Amino acid sequence: MRRLLLFLFSGALVAGAAVPAFAQDAKVARGAELFTEQKCILCHGLQGKGNAKRTLDGVGNHIDAPTVKLWLTDPKAAAAKAATKDTVTMKSFATLPAADIDALVAYVLSLK
């Protein structure tokens, strides 16, 4: 089993992936759980549910990880950087553990 994991991991690095696919899948799954736990659907729409004014459908196609992380940890700075005219009412999730922030970022980026 160890050899198989080592083989899979080294293959992912050779292929240019920084994280093996199964680890990334687990991170995205954890991000989806956090999205539900943190009640993000109250302010954001997704797949026809939630707030249609701030839908996240397809957001992974036009946003990068640092920007998602900024929105999660410092929404006011993210809004200023985006020059949005909307009043920013998004709460900061900066108090979440770093692994949870990373999982939420992975999940949002998966929304293509």
HUNORZI-V90648 format. One record per pair of residues at least 24 apart in sequence whose ideal C-beta (glycine too) atoms are under 10 Angstrom apart, sorted by sequence separation. I is the first residue (numbers start at 1). J is the second residue. D is the distance in Angstrom with one decimal. If there is no record, write none. Layout:
((I & J & D) (I & J & D))
//
This chain:
((69 & 93 & 9.8) (72 & 96 & 7.9) (69 & 94 & 9.9) (73 & 98 & 9.9) (72 & 100 & 9.4) (73 & 101 & 6.6) (69 & 98 & 9.9) (72 & 101 & 5.8) (72 & 102 & 9.9) (40 & 72 & 9.9) (54 & 86 & 8.5) (69 & 101 & 6.3) (72 & 104 & 5.9) (73 & 105 & 10.0) (53 & 86 & 9.1) (68 & 101 & 9.2) (69 & 102 & 8.1) (71 & 104 & 9.7) (72 & 105 & 7.0) (38 & 72 & 9.8) (71 & 105 & 9.3) (54 & 89 & 9.9) (69 & 104 & 8.6) (54 & 90 & 8.7) (68 & 104 & 7.6) (69 & 105 & 5.4) (72 & 108 & 8.3) (65 & 102 & 8.8) (68 & 105 & 4.7) (71 & 108 & 8.4) (67 & 105 & 9.4) (68 & 106 & 9.0) (66 & 105 & 8.8) (68 & 107 & 9.2) (69 & 108 & 9.5) (65 & 105 & 5.3) (68 & 108 & 4.8) (64 & 105 & 9.6) (65 & 106 & 8.2) (67 & 108 & 9.6) (68 & 109 & 6.5) (63 & 105 & 9.7) (67 & 109 & 9.9) (65 & 108 & 8.8) (65 & 109 & 6.3) (63 & 108 & 7.3) (64 & 109 & 8.0) (43 & 89 & 7.6) (44 & 90 & 8.9) (60 & 106 & 9.6) (63 & 109 & 7.2) (43 & 90 & 6.7) (60 & 107 & 9.0) (43 & 91 & 8.8) (60 & 108 & 6.4) (61 & 109 & 9.4) (63 & 111 & 9.2) (59 & 108 & 6.2) (60 & 109 & 4.6) (40 & 90 & 9.5) (59 & 109 & 8.2) (60 & 110 & 5.7) (61 & 111 & 8.4) (62 & 112 & 9.6) (56 & 107 & 9.5) (59 & 110 & 9.8) (60 & 111 & 4.4) (61 & 112 & 5.2) (56 & 108 & 6.6) (59 & 111 & 5.2) (60 & 112 & 4.4) (38 & 91 & 9.1) (40 & 93 & 9.2) (58 & 111 & 6.7) (59 & 112 & 8.4) (57 & 111 & 6.7) (58 & 112 & 6.3) (38 & 93 & 6.8) (56 & 111 & 5.3) (57 & 112 & 9.1) (55 & 111 & 9.6) (38 & 96 & 8.0) (34 & 93 & 8.7) (34 & 96 & 7.6) (38 & 100 & 9.0) (37 & 100 & 9.3) (40 & 104 & 8.4) (44 & 108 & 9.5) (47 & 111 & 9.2) (46 & 111 & 7.2) (34 & 100 & 5.6) (38 & 104 & 8.0) (33 & 100 & 9.5) (34 & 101 & 9.0) (40 & 107 & 9.5) (44 & 111 & 10.0) (35 & 103 & 9.3) (40 & 108 & 9.3) (30 & 99 & 8.0) (31 & 100 & 8.2) (34 & 103 & 5.9) (35 & 104 & 6.8) (30 & 100 & 7.4) (31 & 101 & 9.4) (33 & 103 & 8.0) (34 & 104 & 5.3) (31 & 102 & 8.2) (32 & 103 & 8.5) (33 & 104 & 9.8) (27 & 99 & 8.5) (30 & 102 & 8.9) (31 & 103 & 3.9) (32 & 104 & 9.2) (35 & 107 & 5.9) (30 & 103 & 4.0) (31 & 104 & 4.8) (34 & 107 & 7.3) (35 & 108 & 8.2) (29 & 103 & 8.3) (30 & 104 & 8.5) (31 & 105 & 7.2) (32 & 106 & 9.4) (33 & 107 & 8.8) (27 & 102 & 6.6) (28 & 103 & 7.5) (31 & 106 & 5.1) (32 & 107 & 5.3) (27 & 103 & 5.0) (28 & 104 & 9.8) (30 & 106 & 8.0) (31 & 107 & 2.6) (35 & 111 & 9.6) (26 & 103 & 8.6) (27 & 104 & 9.4) (28 & 105 & 9.8) (29 & 106 & 9.1) (30 & 107 & 7.8) (31 & 108 & 7.1) (27 & 105 & 8.7) (28 & 106 & 4.9) (29 & 107 & 8.2) (31 & 109 & 8.9) (32 & 110 & 8.4) (27 & 106 & 4.3) (28 & 107 & 5.2) (31 & 110 & 7.6) (32 & 111 & 9.8) (26 & 106 & 9.3) (27 & 107 & 7.8) (28 & 108 & 9.5) (31 & 111 & 9.8) (25 & 106 & 9.2) (28 & 109 & 8.3) (29 & 110 & 9.7) (24 & 106 & 6.6) (28 & 110 & 4.8) (23 & 106 & 9.9) (27 & 110 & 9.3) (28 & 111 & 9.7) (24 & 109 & 9.9) (25 & 110 & 9.3) (24 & 110 & 8.8) (19 & 106 & 9.1))
//
